[in-house]
Amino acid sequence: MRGGLTIVIVAGCYAPTIPDGVPCAANLECPGTLTCSHGRCVAHPGDAASDATRTCTPIIAGPGALTAPSVSTIVLDGDLADWPTCFITLDSHTGIIRDLAGLGDYSTGRFSVAHDATHLYIAAEVTGVPPLGDQALPAIYENDSISVYLDADGVFATQKYDADAMQIVVDHANRTQGFRGGSIALVSFATATHATSSTFVIEMAVQPSTLSAPAFASTIGFDIGFESGDGVVQTSELVWFEHCGPPSCGCTTGMSAPFCDARQFGTLTLAP
């Protein structure tokens, strides 16, 4: 004590708590254990707390199985701020990497599902891996894109896609293509996209008639992959789920992936 003044020195470390909801870095990275979702760093992607700036309906998620909440009709505009259901992170911890070019570089992001009486809605927010690619139809999977794999009646017991199964590709520039043993035209199908300097957003609406089916079963076949390509070749795909691998499941090339074996699909239950 000097002149009535007491000086107290406290030694130690100060570790501030990083607030949920701070903006993501330009490359979508976040500090600590937070994950980027819609431009904000959040603690728990994939549940009702995943977006600090909005309220969303949780998606029930299990190994290879999702439940899509029932919602009102969704307007497809490339803006996810009004998307009603929460998002599921798809990265190296939650997906399976097909590193076709051996570059160790692949798109990550998040996706969401919902449905109404007549449509299945799917949204994805994906990191772009430059160059994004400018391949024309039908091989747009050689661009940065997403593939959604669907089976309308939920029966996919053989490698070959049946008449109500399809791979649907939508690329960063909103080019669309269907595949079922070759390229096919898409009907009763709507999309919207929006690209930033580091991400692209894709929204889509699928009807049973898109899959040549009279209706969706209560549980359908479902999978999703985030594809990277330079416009010449497909370099990688990050796949949400693969049910089995060679020798039980696989393609003639030895690969095991939903694009070539429908037995790889997970399931999506349409909640009442």
VMD Tcl script that draws the C-alpha trace (Angstrom):
set ca {
  {0.00 0.00 0.00}
  {1.32 3.41 -0.91}
  {-0.50 6.63 -0.12}
  {-3.71 4.74 0.64}
  {-3.67 2.96 -2.76}
  {-3.71 -0.85 -2.81}
  {-2.30 -2.55 -5.91}
  {-3.45 -6.10 -6.56}
  {-1.87 -8.17 -9.35}
  {-3.79 -11.24 -10.58}
  {-1.98 -13.75 -12.78}
  {-3.73 -16.17 -15.09}
  {-5.17 -16.67 -18.54}
  {-8.25 -15.16 -20.10}
  {-10.05 -17.18 -22.75}
  {-13.06 -15.29 -24.07}
  {-16.10 -17.27 -25.16}
  {-16.56 -16.96 -28.91}
  {-20.11 -15.71 -29.52}
  {-22.45 -17.91 -31.55}
  {-23.47 -16.05 -34.71}
  {-20.29 -14.16 -35.60}
  {-19.69 -13.86 -39.39}
  {-17.78 -16.65 -41.12}
  {-14.42 -15.99 -42.75}
  {-14.30 -15.66 -46.55}
  {-13.34 -19.34 -46.87}
  {-16.26 -20.35 -44.58}
  {-13.92 -21.15 -41.68}
  {-14.96 -20.39 -38.10}
  {-13.01 -20.07 -34.85}
  {-12.83 -22.86 -32.33}
  {-15.47 -25.56 -32.69}
  {-18.02 -23.38 -34.45}
  {-19.25 -24.25 -37.96}
  {-20.27 -21.89 -40.74}
  {-23.98 -21.91 -41.59}
  {-25.52 -19.29 -43.91}
  {-22.64 -16.90 -43.31}
  {-22.64 -17.21 -39.51}
  {-20.51 -19.30 -37.15}
  {-22.77 -21.53 -35.07}
  {-22.26 -24.25 -32.49}
  {-24.65 -27.00 -33.53}
  {-25.26 -27.35 -37.27}
  {-28.02 -29.70 -38.24}
  {-30.48 -29.08 -35.40}
  {-32.85 -26.33 -34.31}
  {-29.95 -24.29 -32.92}
  {-27.92 -24.48 -36.12}
  {-28.73 -20.96 -37.31}
  {-28.28 -18.24 -34.75}
  {-30.14 -15.74 -36.88}
  {-33.33 -17.71 -37.62}
  {-35.74 -20.34 -36.37}
  {-35.86 -23.64 -38.25}
  {-37.65 -26.98 -37.97}
  {-35.22 -29.79 -37.04}
  {-34.57 -32.72 -39.36}
  {-34.41 -36.09 -37.63}
  {-31.14 -37.65 -38.76}
  {-29.74 -41.12 -38.21}
  {-27.16 -43.28 -40.01}
  {-28.31 -43.24 -43.62}
  {-31.83 -42.18 -42.63}
  {-33.49 -38.76 -42.56}
  {-36.98 -37.49 -41.87}
  {-38.19 -34.52 -43.91}
  {-40.62 -32.24 -42.04}
  {-43.90 -31.25 -43.65}
  {-43.97 -27.55 -44.54}
  {-45.94 -24.99 -46.51}
  {-45.03 -24.46 -50.13}
  {-41.47 -23.14 -50.48}
  {-40.63 -20.36 -52.93}
  {-37.44 -21.20 -54.82}
  {-35.37 -18.03 -55.10}
  {-31.79 -19.02 -54.26}
  {-32.05 -17.28 -50.87}
  {-31.88 -19.61 -47.87}
  {-32.84 -16.98 -45.30}
  {-36.46 -18.14 -45.48}
  {-35.73 -21.87 -45.75}
  {-37.96 -23.47 -43.08}
  {-35.99 -26.57 -42.01}
  {-32.57 -26.88 -40.37}
  {-29.43 -27.94 -42.23}
  {-27.15 -30.97 -41.99}
  {-23.42 -30.43 -42.35}
  {-21.68 -32.46 -45.05}
  {-17.91 -32.53 -44.60}
  {-15.15 -35.08 -44.13}
  {-16.64 -36.06 -40.75}
  {-20.18 -36.64 -42.01}
  {-19.66 -37.74 -45.63}
  {-17.68 -40.17 -47.75}
  {-15.01 -38.71 -50.04}
  {-14.57 -39.88 -53.62}
  {-11.24 -38.20 -54.40}
  {-11.20 -39.04 -58.10}
  {-8.29 -36.75 -59.02}
  {-6.24 -37.47 -55.88}
  {-6.05 -33.75 -55.08}
  {-7.41 -33.89 -51.54}
  {-9.66 -30.97 -52.45}
  {-13.43 -31.31 -52.31}
  {-16.55 -29.25 -51.74}
  {-18.13 -29.17 -48.29}
  {-21.28 -27.51 -47.07}
  {-24.75 -28.35 -45.82}
  {-28.08 -29.52 -47.09}
  {-31.71 -29.61 -46.02}
  {-34.91 -31.41 -47.00}
  {-38.64 -30.70 -46.60}
  {-41.89 -31.64 -48.30}
  {-45.48 -30.55 -48.83}
  {-48.43 -32.46 -50.26}
  {-47.01 -32.55 -53.79}
  {-43.29 -31.69 -53.69}
  {-40.02 -32.80 -52.16}
  {-37.80 -29.77 -51.53}
  {-34.01 -29.94 -51.28}
  {-31.54 -27.13 -50.61}
  {-27.76 -27.11 -50.47}
  {-25.12 -24.50 -49.68}
  {-21.76 -25.63 -51.04}
  {-18.22 -24.27 -51.06}
  {-16.94 -23.74 -54.58}
  {-13.61 -25.26 -55.62}
  {-12.21 -23.09 -58.45}
  {-12.39 -23.42 -61.35}
  {-16.13 -24.10 -61.05}
  {-16.31 -25.48 -64.57}
  {-18.40 -24.61 -67.62}
  {-19.11 -28.03 -69.13}
  {-22.33 -28.07 -71.16}
  {-25.14 -30.60 -70.87}
  {-25.31 -33.47 -70.24}
  {-21.97 -33.92 -68.39}
  {-22.51 -31.05 -65.93}
  {-21.28 -33.29 -63.08}
  {-17.84 -32.25 -64.40}
  {-18.62 -28.78 -62.98}
  {-19.04 -27.84 -59.33}
  {-22.54 -29.16 -58.70}
  {-24.72 -31.34 -56.53}
  {-26.24 -34.72 -57.31}
  {-29.44 -35.88 -55.65}
  {-30.26 -39.59 -55.87}
  {-33.92 -40.54 -55.45}
  {-36.14 -43.61 -55.61}
  {-39.84 -42.75 -55.38}
  {-41.19 -46.03 -53.98}
  {-38.33 -46.65 -51.56}
  {-37.45 -50.02 -53.13}
  {-33.87 -50.13 -54.39}
  {-32.65 -53.67 -53.88}
  {-30.63 -54.00 -57.08}
  {-27.64 -52.19 -58.51}
  {-29.55 -51.05 -61.60}
  {-31.77 -48.00 -61.20}
  {-35.41 -48.99 -61.57}
  {-38.06 -46.98 -63.43}
  {-38.78 -44.61 -60.53}
  {-35.15 -43.91 -59.54}
  {-32.99 -41.10 -60.84}
  {-29.80 -39.14 -60.35}
  {-30.51 -35.41 -60.70}
  {-27.56 -33.06 -61.22}
  {-27.76 -29.29 -60.76}
  {-24.59 -27.25 -61.22}
  {-23.52 -23.86 -59.88}
  {-24.88 -22.12 -63.00}
  {-28.34 -23.73 -62.64}
  {-27.87 -26.25 -65.44}
  {-29.89 -29.41 -64.77}
  {-29.74 -32.99 -66.03}
  {-31.32 -36.30 -65.09}
  {-29.65 -39.71 -65.36}
  {-31.04 -43.26 -65.33}
  {-28.87 -45.60 -67.34}
  {-27.98 -42.58 -69.48}
  {-29.09 -38.95 -69.63}
  {-32.84 -38.24 -69.58}
  {-34.98 -35.11 -69.66}
  {-36.29 -33.65 -66.41}
  {-40.01 -32.90 -66.08}
  {-42.08 -31.41 -63.24}
  {-38.87 -30.04 -61.78}
  {-37.89 -26.55 -60.62}
  {-34.62 -25.04 -59.34}
  {-33.06 -21.78 -58.27}
  {-29.38 -21.02 -57.67}
  {-27.29 -18.19 -56.30}
  {-23.49 -17.91 -56.28}
  {-21.14 -15.79 -54.17}
  {-17.36 -15.48 -54.33}
  {-16.93 -18.65 -52.24}
  {-20.23 -20.58 -52.21}
  {-23.19 -21.49 -54.34}
  {-26.74 -22.21 -53.21}
  {-29.11 -24.61 -54.96}
  {-32.80 -25.05 -54.21}
  {-34.95 -27.62 -56.02}
  {-38.49 -29.01 -56.01}
  {-39.15 -32.57 -57.19}
  {-42.57 -34.07 -57.87}
  {-43.43 -37.79 -58.16}
  {-43.88 -37.29 -61.91}
  {-40.23 -36.17 -62.09}
  {-39.40 -39.78 -61.23}
  {-42.13 -41.25 -63.47}
  {-44.09 -42.25 -60.36}
  {-47.74 -41.61 -59.39}
  {-46.79 -40.71 -55.80}
  {-43.98 -40.76 -53.28}
  {-43.94 -43.60 -50.78}
  {-43.87 -42.58 -47.12}
  {-40.17 -43.54 -47.14}
  {-38.19 -43.03 -50.34}
  {-34.62 -43.70 -51.42}
  {-32.38 -40.67 -50.97}
  {-28.76 -39.62 -51.20}
  {-26.90 -36.42 -51.99}
  {-23.38 -35.63 -53.14}
  {-21.40 -32.40 -53.51}
  {-19.35 -32.60 -56.70}
  {-16.23 -30.70 -57.69}
  {-15.11 -30.47 -61.30}
  {-12.98 -28.18 -63.42}
  {-15.26 -28.37 -66.44}
  {-13.19 -31.14 -68.04}
  {-13.29 -33.91 -65.42}
  {-15.04 -34.56 -62.17}
  {-12.35 -34.28 -59.51}
  {-14.23 -35.32 -56.37}
  {-17.59 -36.02 -54.78}
  {-18.46 -35.80 -51.10}
  {-21.34 -38.24 -50.57}
  {-23.76 -38.12 -47.64}
  {-24.15 -41.88 -47.43}
  {-23.05 -45.18 -48.96}
  {-24.78 -48.30 -47.72}
  {-22.16 -50.84 -48.73}
  {-18.94 -51.25 -50.67}
  {-17.16 -53.79 -52.89}
  {-17.47 -56.69 -53.25}
  {-21.07 -56.60 -51.99}
  {-21.84 -53.36 -53.81}
  {-19.83 -51.78 -56.56}
  {-19.64 -50.87 -60.22}
  {-17.75 -52.41 -63.10}
  {-14.94 -49.94 -62.51}
  {-14.54 -51.11 -58.92}
  {-16.01 -47.90 -57.55}
  {-18.77 -47.92 -54.98}
  {-21.09 -44.94 -55.13}
  {-24.79 -44.10 -55.49}
  {-24.41 -42.89 -59.07}
  {-23.68 -46.42 -60.22}
  {-25.40 -48.59 -57.62}
  {-28.87 -47.81 -56.26}
  {-28.23 -50.10 -53.27}
  {-26.04 -47.30 -51.92}
  {-29.03 -45.03 -51.26}
  {-30.07 -44.02 -47.79}
  {-33.69 -43.32 -46.92}
  {-35.83 -40.24 -46.46}
  {-39.12 -40.48 -44.57}
  {-41.75 -37.85 -45.36}
  {-43.20 -36.85 -42.00}
  {-47.00 -36.39 -41.80}
}
mol new
graphics top color blue
foreach p $ca { graphics top sphere $p radius 0.5 }
foreach p [lrange $ca 0 end-1] q [lrange $ca 1 end] { graphics top cylinder $p $q radius 0.2 }
display resetview
